[in-house]
Amino acid sequence: MQKISYALSDGVAIARRNVIKIKRVPEILFAVLITPLVFVLLFAYVFGSSIDIPGGSYREFLVGGTFALTLTFGAVFTGAGLAEDMQKGIIDRFRSLPMSRSAVVFGRTASDVIYNVLSLAIMALAGLMVGWRIHNGIGDALLGFGLLLIFAYAISWVMAYVGLLVPSPEVVNNVSFLVIFPMTFVANTFVPAENLPTPLRVFAEWNPVSAVTQAARELFGNIPAGAPEPTVWPLQNAALYTLIWVVVLIAIFAPLATRQYKRAKAKS
């Protein structure tokens, strides 16, 4: 128990160090606060009048997808941050200290939860500006936000492993783009999955990004009245399917990232 307490304490110290970087690197604040705002406004006004959602508002449909897309892409910060620390030799300094081996990776993923909360708050305010509304109670809305955050946290562990595996932050960005871009766009984030060609529709229906988007829309009350019911299990049970993915991703990649942290050497 004492060992777990020390690991948590060390992890909190690392998380605090990562959050303090916002003051010293203004570009991080720009990415955390401005990029989500641009995403919401851009997609709302570019697509808002060109795509019809029968019985509902496309802007309300859009915002849940934008939440999921932005937070999933935000997980790249985890991998890029760890890759940068590896490149600069900071990880070697951490390993020379009497601290838990899992604390650095845990602290990195925990600090990104704080970044994601800030991004989510900005996106919610921007969504309200463009016409998005929460039609269910505050309790369901908080569950929707929580589900989005915990899903992004699980993706952060995947990116933590990638960041410790590849040689530089630039490689993290390139690799993650090749994976996260299709995951977030071949989904129901911007158009209903049933509107996609059959191969893409099948992928989108089983895509966890579609599930977390669907669950958020249901909890926010953004599913239009009379909208067709999902015909596949993942979207019929979107919250459960999302949580299954969260558990699987953390169970696989948390140990992998921790082990890779112990084995990785500084990269120059």
Secondary structure, 3 states (H helix, E strand, C coil): CHHHHHHHHHHHHHHHHHHHHHHHCHHHHHHHHHHHHHHHHHHHHHHCCCCCCCCCCHHHHHHHHHHHHHHHHHCHHHHHHHHHHHHHCHHHHHHCCCCCCCHHHHHHHHHHHHHHHHHHHHHHHHHHHHCCCCCCCHHHHHHHHHHHHHHHHHHHHHHHHHHHHCCCHHHHHHHHHHHHHHHHHCCCCCCCHHHCCHHHHHHHHHCHHHHHHHHHHHHHCCCCCCCCCCCCHHHHCHHHHHHHHHHHHHHHHHHHHHHHHHHCCCCC
